[in-house]
Amino acid sequence: MGLFDRLRGDGDPRVAFIGIDGVPYSLLSDHPEEFPNMAAIAGDGSAGEISSIVPPESSACWPSLTTGVNPGETGVYGFQDRESGTYDTYVPMGRDVQATRVWDRVTQAGRKATVMNVPVTFPPQRDVQRMVSGFLSPDLEKAAYPDDVRDTLEGMDYRIDVNPKLGHDADKSEFIQDARETVQARYNAFRNYIEADDWDLFFGVFMTTDRVNHFLFKDYERDGEYKEEFMEFYRTVDDYLGRIREALPEDVTLVVASDHGFTSLDYEVHFNAWLAEQGWLSFSTDEPEELGDIADDTRAYSFIPGRFYINLEGREPRGSVPEEEYDAVRDELAGMLEDLEGPDGRNVVDRVVEKEDAFRGDHDEIAPDLVAIPANGFDFKAGFKGDVDVFATGPRNGMHSFDDTSLYVDEPGVSTDGADLFDIAPTILDLMDVEYSRGEFDGASLL
C-alpha cells in the first residue's frame, strides 16, 4: 500500500470489503477453475451461501447489509417507498437510511473509512474521509467527496453505472463493452484509493455484476448466445478481486459479498394488473400514472418487488378495508398469491411473508403488509398503468433471488452456516476490534 501504511505501525486490524452486487454463490463455487482467485479465498479462508433479506432488492439490501438491521430500522423497503399516511411516493436516497452505517461506527471509534460506489449513499457523506456515492447518484460531479476526487476519477473514465438501456438491444455487444469498461474503471479507482488512502475500512461495491446478470444470466444458466461473454466478464472480475487481494497488506482482512442471488427469468408478473383483474384494485382515471390514482374501493396495491399493501381504513387516506377485517383480507390475499400459477403452470410465488415476520423497528409504519418471494423464473413488477398484461416478457433474462447470496472472508475462523445479510456488519466490526453492543444488530458476528 501507500506511504501511510508504511508509517502506520499501530497494529489496529483493518478490513477491505468488496461488494459484488447480485453475484450468486453457486456461480463462483461451481467453477473454481474459471475463478481461481475466489476459489483461493475459499480455500485459505471461509466461504459459503448466505441468505439475503425480505425483499431481496438492492435498494433495500445495501442499507441492511451496511447497517446490520432490517428495513423496519433502516426505513428503506425498496426502490420506491410511500410517505406515511399518504399516497405520495419517493425514491429512497442515502439520507433516508435511518440506521447507523458500519463506516459511521468505524469513524466514531476514531478510525478512518473510504467508501466507494455503495448503492443508496447519495449524496455523499462529509463525515468520512472519502466517499463516492453509487447507484441512484445523478452524476459523478455531485457524487464525489472531497471535490478533488472527481477530477481523479474523471481521468480514469469512471462512471457511476453502466447504461442499462444498451441491454435492451437484441445485439448485446455494445452493452457488454460498456460493462467491461465500467468494471475496469471501477477496479482502477478502487486500487488507486486502496493504495493512496490511510484507511481502516475500505468499502467498495462492483454493481456492474448485477447489470450483467439482469441481461445475460439466462445465457449462462441455459447455454445461450452470450454465455462465453458472460463467463469472460466474470473471469475479469475474479482477476480484479485477486489483484486487490494481492495489494492488501497483512493486517487487512478481505471480505467479498453480494447482496442477493440471481436466477434466470422467464416471466415478469405485473401484480397491480393482477389485482385489478381479481377485482382488488381499480383506478379513478382512465389513464392512471401513480399510486394516487387508485379508486376509493381499492382493497390492495403493490410495489416492486412483490410488496403488497392493504388499503386500510385509518392508515391510507382513502382506505376501504375496515381494521376489523384486516387479518381476514390479508390472509385471503396471501392465499391467492400462494395459489397463483404462471402461463407454464408453475407456482409464481415461493412463499408469502407477513410484515410482522420480516420488519420491526422505529420505521415500520410504511412496511408492506405482505411480501411475496418469487419462485425461480418470475420477476415481480408493479406499476400503475391500466393496460398491462399480468404476465409478460421484457429485455431482461435474469432476476434477483433470496437465496444463493455470496460471502467470502479471507479468514479461516468465519462460519457461514445459517448466515444472512444482517451478519456482515457486526462481523466487519469484530474483525476490526471495534466495540459494539450485540443488541444493536439483527445479525451476529460470524467469528
N, C-alpha and C positions, 0 to 999 in steps of 0.2 A: 504494500500500500504506500501511502504518501509520507511526507515529512512528519506529519502529526503523529503517525503511528510509530515511527522510529524514535520519537521523543517521548512518547506517552509513558510507558513503564508503570502504570498504576495498577495493573493486574485485574481490573474490572472486566468480567466476561461480556462479550458483545454478541449480537445476533444480526445476521443478514436474512431478511425474509424476502423471498421472490415469489410473487403470485403468478400462477398460470391459469388464467380465468377459463373455467369450463372444461378443464382437461380431465377426462376420466382416468381413474387409476388403472383400469383394465387395458387401456391403450398403451400405457407405459410398461406395465408389468408383463403383458403378453408378448412384448417384442424387445427383450433385453439386448439382443444382438443389434437391433436398429438404434436403440437409445442407450448406449453404454454408460453415459455419464449418470443418468438417473439410476441405472442398474448398480453403478458403483456406490451411489449414496445409500441405496437399499442394502447393499452388501456390507458396507462399512458402518452404517448407522441403523436407522429404523425407517420402515415404510409400510403403508397399508391403505386400504379403502376406509374412508370415514363417511359419515352422513352429512348432508347439507342442512338447511333449515326449512321451515314452512313459512312462506312459499320459497321454492328454490329459484329465485330470480335475483339477478346481480345487484340491482338497486337496493334490495333488502339484505342480500347475503354479505356484501362487503361491510356495511355498517355493523352487522352482527359479528363477523369474523374479527374486525378490528376493535371491538369493544367487549366481546365475550358474553353479550346478553341478547335476548330475543327482541323482536320488533316492538313488543309492548314497552320495552325500556328505551330502545333507540328512537322510536316514533316513526320509523320508516318501514312500510309494508310492501312497497313495490315501486315500479316506475311512475305510477300515478297514485296519489292518495287524495282523500277528500277532507275538507275542513269539517271539524266537529260541528254538528248542528245545522249544517247547510248542505246544498248540493254543489257547492263550489269545489273544484278540484285543482291540484297543483302537482308539479313535478318536484319531488324532494331533492334538495341540494345539500351540500356539506353542512350548512348552518342548521338544517332541520334535524340533524343527528343529535339527539339529546343526551346520549350516554358518553362516558369518557373513553376516548380512543387510547389504544395501547401506547402510542407515541407521546400522548399527553402525560401518561403516568411515568414514562421514562424521563420526560422533561422535568416533571415535578420532583423527581428524585435527584435532580441535579445532573442528569446525563443528557446527551445530545442525540437528536434524531434527524435523519434525512429521509424525506418521504416523496416518492415519485410515482405518478400515474395511477394512484389508487382511485377507483370509481367512487363517486359521491363524496368528493372532498372539495368541490368548488364553492366559493372562492378559496384560494389557498390561505391557510393559517399564517399569521405573522409571529406566532409564539414558538415556532420550531426553527431550527437554523436554516432549513431549506425545504420548500415544498413546491412540487409541480403537480397541479390537480390533473385528474384523469377524466374518464367518461362523464359526460354532461357539461364539460367546460366548453364555452363558446369558441375560444381560440387560445393560442399559446400566449399571446400578449397579456391576457388577463389571468392566465393560469399559473404563471411562474412567480415565485418569491425566493430570494430578493430579485430586483429588477435585472441585475446583470446575468441572471440565469437564462433569461430569454435570448439574449444575444448569443450565448454559448450554444444553446440548443438549436437556434435557427441556423447556425453554422454547420450543424450536424444533419440538417434536413429533418429534424424531429417534428413529428406531428402527434396530436392528441389521440387520433384514432384513424383507422382505415376509412376509406369511402365505401360504406356498405352498399350504396346503390350500384356499385360495379358488380356486386354479387348477384344482382337481379338479371344480369345478361346471361343468355344461354351459353355464350363463349366466356368462360371464367378466366381467361388468360390475363386480362388486364387487372381483374380483382386479385389474382394470385400474385402478380408482380407488385401490386400496391401493398399487399400483406407482407411480402418479403422485405420491401424497402422500409415499411413501418417497423417491423420487428428488429431489423438491423439497426435502425436509428435509435430504437429504444435500448437495445443492448449497448450501443456506443455511449449513450447518455448514462446508463447505469454504471458501466465500467469507469467512465470518467469521474463520477462523483464518489464511487466506492474508493477510488484511489486518491482523490483530491481532498475529500472532506474528513474532518475529525469527528467521527460519529460513533455512538454506542449502539444505535439501532439504525440499520438501513432497511427501508421498507419500500419495495418497488413491485409493480404489477405489470406483467405482459397481458394485455387484454386482447391482442390480435388473435390469440388462440381461440377465444370464444367466437370471434367473427368468422374465422376459417371453418370452425366446426358447424356453424349455422348453415353454411353454403356448400360444404363438401363432406360432411360426416357420413352421409349415406353412401357416398362414393367409396369411403374407407370400409364401412361395415359390409357393403354388398357388392364389392368389386366393380365400382362404377368407373366412368371415363376418367375421373381425376384422382383416382386412388394413389398413383405414384406421386403426383404433385402434392397431395396431402401428406404422404409419408416423408417426402423430401423437405417440406416445410417443418415438420416435427423433428427431423434429423438436425435441421439448423437450430431449432430451439434447444434441443438437447446439447448441441455443441456450445451454444451460448451459455447455458447453465453450467456446463463443465468448465468453461473458461472463467466464469465468475467464481466458481468454487476454487479453482487454482489460484485466483488472485487474492483470496482471503487469507489473512494471517492466522496463526494457530489459535489465537484466543477468540476467534469468531466461530459461532455455530451457524450453519446454513439451514434454513427452513424453507421448503418449497411446498406450496399447497394451492389447490384450486378451491373455488367457492361452491361448485356444484359439479355434477357429472354431465354426460351427454349421451344421446342415443339418436337413432335415425328417426326421421319424421315422415309419416305417411299422410296424415290429415290434420289440418287446422280445424278447431272446433270453436265456432263463434257463439259463445254462450248467451249473450243478450238476444241474439236471433232465436236461439233455442227457447229461452224464457218467454219470448214473445209468442213463439209457436205453441207453447204449452199454456198460454193464457196468463202467465205470471207477470208480464211486463207489457206496457203499451206506452205510446207517446202522445203528447198533447199537440204535436205538429206533424204535418206530412213529410217534413224534411228535417228530422232530428239530427243534431250535431253533438250534443253534450248531455251529461247526466241531468242537468236542469230541465231537459226537455221531456223527462218521463212524466206520464199522466198520474193523476191522483190515485187511480185504482191499482197501480203497480204494487205487486207483493214482494218482488225481489229484483235485484240488478247485480251485474257482475263487473269486476275489474280484472285485468290480467295480473298474474296468471292463475286463473281458477279461484279467484276470491269472490265470495257471494255475500251480499248484504241484504238482510230483511228490511223492507220499507216499514219500519216500526213506528207506531204512534208515540209521540213524546220524544223521540230521538231524531227522526227525519222530519224536515219541515212540513211535508205533506204525507206523513205516514198513514198507511191504510191497514196495517196489521195490529190489532189490539195487543197490548202487552200480555194479557192472559192467554192469548193464542200463540205466543212466540214459540214456545217449545214444540208445540204440535206442528206449526208451519215449518219450522226449521227441520224437524225430523222428516216431514213429508218431502221437503226439497232434497235432503240428504239421500233418502231412499230413491228418489227419481234419478239423482246423479249416479248412484251405485248401479242402477239398472240400465243406464244409457248405453246403447250399442252403436258402434260406428258402421259405416257402409259395408265393411267387410265382416260384420257380425261379432267383432271383438268388443269387450267392455272398454269404454273410453276412460273410465276413472279407476285408478288403482285402489284408492281409499279416500274417504272424506274425513277431514279433521275439524272438530268443533273448536271454536276460539278459546275456550277455557283450557284446552289441552295443549295449545301452542303459544298463547300470548298472555303475559302477565307483566304488570308494571305500571308506572305512572302515566303511560301514554297509550293505554289500551282502549280508550274511548272511541278511537277510529278503527279498531280492529275489525276485520271481516268476521261475520258470524260463522261462516264455513269456508274451508279451503279444500278444493278438490286437487288431489295429487294425480297427475296424468299417468295412465298406463303408457308403456313404451309405444311410440309411434304416433302419439297425439299431442298437439300443441294447443294450449288453451288461450283463446283470444276473447276480446270483449267488444268494444266499440259501440257507438250509439247511432249507427245508421239503420234505417228501416228496411233496406232492400238487400240484405246479405244472406247468403245461404248458410245453413248451420254447419255443414261440412264443406271444406274447400281445400284446394292445394295452392301453394304460392311458390315463390322463388327459393325459399329455404328448404333444406332437406335434413336438417339436424335440429334437435331441441334439447333443452335442459332436462336433467334427471335429478331426483333427490338423492339417490344412492350413487355409488361409484365415484365419489369425490376423492381427490388425491391428497395424501400427506406424506412428505419425505422430510426426515430430520437427520442431519449429519451428526448423530449422537446415538450410540447403541442403547442407551438406557431409557428410551421412549417406548411406551406401549400404546399402539393404535387400536387395540381391541375395543370395540364399542364406542369409539371416539366420534365426536361430531365437531362442527364448526366452532361451537362455543368454547371448546377446549384449547384453541390455538392461542388466544391472547394470554391466559394465565400461564401456559407453557412457555411462551416467549419471556414473560416476566421472571419465571423461575430460572430459565436459562441465563438470564442477565443478573440474577440475585437482586431484583427489585422487589421490595416488600409490598404486599397487598393483603387484603382480607378475603378469605375464601368466600364469604357471603356476597361479595361484590359481583360475582360471576355466575352465570347459569351453567358454565362448564367448570372443568377442573384440570389442573396441570397433569400432563401425561408423563411426567418424570417419575 
